[in-house]
Amino acid sequence: VSTQSTGSLPSTGFPSLESGSSATFKCTSITNKNSKLARSCSTLQLDFTSLDSHELPFAELPDCPLPNPEPALPLVNLSSEFKCLSSETIAKLLKKEFKDLKDLKFVLVDCRFTYEYDGGHIKEAINLVTPEAVDAYFFDFSDERVREGVKEKKVIIFHCEFSSHRAPNLMRHLRKKDRELNADRYPSLYYPHMYLLEGGYSVFFQLYKCLCVPQQYIEMKDTRFQKQMRECFREVLSKNRSRLSKSLSWSS
């Protein structure tokens, strides 16, 4: 299927239109009829004259203010594709020991499964396990909390048990989603400052058990939670298949 429009198509996929305007789309489809390819054309007129500006596509997205300067946080493992922070740095942030960063707004995202998080997590960490949960927490712009987070340009710090798979995957998802939403104002981002906790909860717990609640460490492969682990994997795989199916349907 090919689509043409009298208006220009920005990277959002919608014509550059304003309230009170209209656009004409020429849609061409190819079908298999009697073993031969048959081509049909139709024209679709979209009238925006009755729409207010707040009803136009993507009008609900907030402005993307200029990014704050990169926080002066000491990085480790500089060979990683991510900006990595040590457990010591996270502990200092929680205890507000950085004199120049006492007012830094940050979100600590624990990407482990729920039973791991409930068994013990870093103080103030939130639990987001799936891409859908990440989208709801960071991109639901109908929520005033989310809008305020965008204005404050909060720093986001991800981790999982070892920060080797689950957390990096969700970091990539958040950045990809952020890029898609800001495709027409590159390189602006809602969340430009993201970090990965080096070594994950396994290292942090060894060094700063006093900053964990409760002060315990449940491993993902703990034999007491095999059933929960299988259920969590099943949920994640199911959501992955659903996203893949939607992606294929849109591209076909």
Salt bridges, closest charged atoms under 4 A:
GLU70 OE2 - LYS83 NZ 3.14
GLU70 OE1 - HIS193 ND1 2.89
GLU81 OE2 - ARG172 NH2 2.73
GLU88 OE2 - LYS92 NZ 3.51
GLU97 OE2 - LYS95 NZ 3.66
ASP110 OD2 - ARG112 NH2 2.74
ASP110 OD2 - HIS159 NE2 3.68
GLU116 OE2 - ARG166 NH1 2.73
GLU132 OE2 - ARG243 NH1 3.01
ASP135 OD1 - HIS173 NE2 2.81
ASP143 OD2 - ARG145 NH2 3.75
GLU148 OE2 - LYS151 NZ 3.72
GLU161 OE1 - ARG166 NH2 3.97
GLU180 OE2 - LYS176 NZ 2.65
ASP222 OD2 - ARG224 NH2 2.80
